[in-house]
Amino acid sequence: MHVSTFVVTCSDSRDASRDASGRVLREGLESAGHGVAGYVVVKDDPEAIRQAVAEAQSVGARAILFTGGTGIGRRDTTVETLRGLFEKELPGFGELFRMLSYKQIGSPAMMSRATAGTYQGMMIFALPGSPQAVRLALEALILPELGHAVRELTR
């Protein structure tokens, strides 16, 4: 099943021209046959994040992939903002991501708060800002299950 997706980069320092992680997501999704209905770079700010979700909804996206704002820094608000929207959280996504990440980078993997959940018929994924982490999550976890997860939302 091919899914209409929307990519959001949360960053106070990057713009679209310097967004390697957003590019990895868009290219990976498109290579797997999923459409990318939109892409934005927003400040790591709760209102900007909620606005990006609304924009994704307005273009009919069934999955939103966020990159950035999942660390423990003072300005990292992506996870808290999205958890406030989630109808159902998928704790297994974050657990599996950190396990796979640990195998690649060791103990710094525990600093990631990557998560996923559902919101009004959409899957939402929150990934770290690192291109390597984005590639790992996309290839090992998201792409193998994206169509299945979205299909489950309609049952």
N, C-alpha and C positions, 0 to 999 in steps of 0.2 A: 504494500500500500504506500503510495506516495503522499507526502504530507506537505501542506502549505506552512512554511515556517517564517519566523521573524527573528532577526539577530539584533541584540542590544549590547553595546559596550558601555559599561559604567566606568568612567574615568574622569578625574579632575585634571589630568595632564596630557591625555592623548586626544587627537582629532582623527578623522577618517583617514587622512594620509599616513598616519603613523600607527595604525591599528592592525598589527599583525594577527592578533587573536581573532578579531572579527573577520579578517580575511580567511583565516584557517577554517572558521565555522562556515562561512558562506560557500567557499570552494568545496569543502567536504560534503555539505548538504547537497549542493548541486551535482557533484560527482556521483552521489548515491541516488540521484533521480528525484530528490525533494525540491520543491520550488521555494525560493526565498522571496516572500511577498514584500519585505521591507527590511531596512537596516538603519539604525540610528546610533549615534554616540551621544550619551547624556552624562551630565555630572552625577557623581555618586551622591544623590540627593533623593530622599523619599518621594517628593512630589514629581520629580523628573522621571523616576522609575515607574511610578504609577501611571504617569502620562504615556510612557512608552508601552505599557501593557494595554492601555486604552487604544493607542494607535494600532497595535498589533491586532486587537479585536476588530477594529473598524475595517481592516483590510482582509479579514477572514482567516487569519493565521490560526492553525490548530496546535502549534507548538512555538514557544518563545524560548530562545536560548540566550541567556545573559552571560557575559564574560566580564569579570572584574568585580571588586567590592566584596569578595568573600573571605578576606583575611581578617586579621584582628586589629587593624589600625583604627584609629579614632574616626576616620572618615568612611570606613567600610560599613555601609548601611544596606547593601543590596539584600542580604539574607534576612535581616529583620523586616524589611519592607515587604519582601515577597512572602515570607511566612505569615504576615498579617493578611495576605490575600488568599493563601492556600485554603482550599476546602478539604483536601487530603494531602498529607505530606508523604513522600516516599523515602523513608529513612534509609532503606537499602541502597539507594543510589549513592548517597554520600558515603556510606560505609564501604561499599565496593570501590568507589573512586579512591578513597583514602588508602585502602588496602593495595590497589594497583599502583597508586602513586608512591606508596612506601617502598614497593619493590624497585621502583625506578630511582627515587631520590633520597630514600631513607627517612629519618625522623622529622625533617621539615614538613612531611605530609600531614602531620597532626595539626598544622596551622591552618589548613584549609577547612572552610565551613561549607563546601559545596553541598548543594541540596537540590531537591526536585519536588514538585507537587502539582496538583491540579487546580484549575481555576476556570469556572464557567465554560467547561467543555474543551479547555486547552491544557496541554502539558507545559509546564514551565521548568526550565533547568537553570540553575545558577552555578557557573563554573568560575574557577580562578582566572586571573588575567594573563597567565603565562601561555604562550602559544603551544608549548610542549604539553601542558596540562590540558588545554583545550583539545588538542589532537588525541590524547589518551582517552579522555572522556567520550569524545565523539566516536572514535573508532571502536573502543572496547565495550562501551555501554549504550550510548544513545542510538547510533545507527542500527545496531542489531535489534533494537526493541521499539523504535519510534513508531512504526506503523502499527504494531501490536498494541502499544500503549494507547494510541489515539483511538484505535478501533474499540478498545475496552471502555473508553469514555462514552461511547454511544450505545452500549448495551444496557 
